[in-house]
């Protein structure tokens, strides 16, 4: 009789109990790996956004401190290269304000020249108000930000 009790308590687990345990463990592990993967991806995107915004502020500061000119592309590209990014990750749009004919008429914005051409109609000294739009894209292409800098002698 003593032996029968020992063997009844010592019978172990059934195959179904082991399969259920492994399945439940796998479900928990998959959920944890999904959460970790999402966190790593969000962290990388956040880090990339912070780098883009830092480079954007640097570029805007460089454009703001630059002497008045028709093309500010080199200042923006310098800010991007400091981050170790290619110059192609930055784009710059130059506009200048053309005042109306008299005090009652509204002026307009004219798009500035591409980097390869000279100044538009007026000389840099005549460009009283300029609007420079700077757009940066992270090297992985996931984050894109823009800012406008207005330069004015008025």
MOPE-V843831 format. One record per residue. RES is the residue in one letter. SS is DSSP state (2 for helix, 1 for strand, 0 for the rest). D_LAST is the distance of its C-alpha to the last C-alpha in Angstrom with 2 decimals. Layout:
BEGIN
RES&SS&D_LAST + RES&SS&D_LAST
END
This chain:
BEGIN
X&0&106.54 + X&2&104.38 + X&2&103.34 + X&2&102.30 + X&2&99.77 + X&2&98.24 + X&2&97.78 + X&2&96.29 + X&2&93.59 + X&0&93.00 + X&0&92.42 + X&0&88.64 + X&0&85.92 + X&0&86.37 + X&2&84.43 + X&2&82.62 + X&2&81.42 + X&2&80.04 + X&2&78.25 + X&2&76.69 + X&2&75.49 + X&2&73.95 + X&2&72.25 + X&2&70.75 + X&2&69.56 + X&2&67.95 + X&2&66.08 + X&2&64.69 + X&2&63.73 + X&2&61.95 + X&2&59.90 + X&2&58.96 + X&2&57.98 + X&2&55.80 + X&2&53.98 + X&2&53.48 + X&2&52.25 + X&2&49.68 + X&2&48.47 + X&2&48.12 + X&2&46.20 + X&2&43.81 + X&2&43.33 + X&2&42.54 + X&2&39.98 + X&2&38.38 + X&2&38.30 + X&2&36.79 + X&2&34.04 + X&2&33.27 + X&2&33.09 + X&2&30.77 + X&2&28.40 + X&2&28.55 + X&2&27.82 + X&2&24.96 + X&2&23.28 + X&2&24.04 + X&2&22.54 + X&2&19.29 + X&2&19.11 + X&2&19.88 + X&2&17.22 + X&2&14.55 + X&2&15.94 + X&0&16.52 + X&0&14.99 + X&0&12.98 + X&0&15.82 + X&0&17.30 + X&0&19.64 + X&0&19.58 + X&2&23.18 + X&2&24.74 + X&2&22.76 + X&2&23.84 + X&2&27.36 + X&2&27.64 + X&2&26.96 + X&2&29.62 + X&2&32.09 + X&2&32.03 + X&0&33.52 + X&0&36.16 + X&0&35.13 + X&0&35.08 + X&2&31.88 + X&2&32.89 + X&2&32.15 + X&1&28.38 + X&1&26.47 + X&1&22.86 + X&1&21.11 + X&1&18.04 + X&1&15.99 + X&1&13.14 + X&1&11.66 + X&1&13.30 + X&0&12.20 + X&0&15.30 + X&0&17.33 + X&0&16.71 + X&0&15.05 + X&0&17.93 + X&0&17.93 + X&0&16.36 + X&0&14.67 + X&1&16.06 + X&1&15.82 + X&1&17.84 + X&1&19.69 + X&0&19.23 + X&0&22.30 + X&0&25.04 + X&0&25.33 + X&0&28.01 + X&0&26.19 + X&0&23.61 + X&0&20.06 + X&0&19.73 + X&0&19.44 + X&0&16.31 + X&0&16.38 + X&2&14.25 + X&2&12.31 + X&2&11.48 + X&0&10.36 + X&0&6.60 + X&1&7.35 + X&1&10.76 + X&1&13.31 + X&1&16.25 + X&1&19.38 + X&1&21.95 + X&1&25.54 + X&1&28.40 + X&1&32.08 + X&0&34.71 + X&0&37.43 + X&0&39.96 + X&0&37.79 + X&0&38.19 + X&0&34.67 + X&1&31.44 + X&1&28.02 + X&1&24.47 + X&1&20.99 + X&1&17.52 + X&1&14.69 + X&1&11.11 + X&1&9.10 + X&1&5.38 + X&0&3.78 + X&0&0.00
END
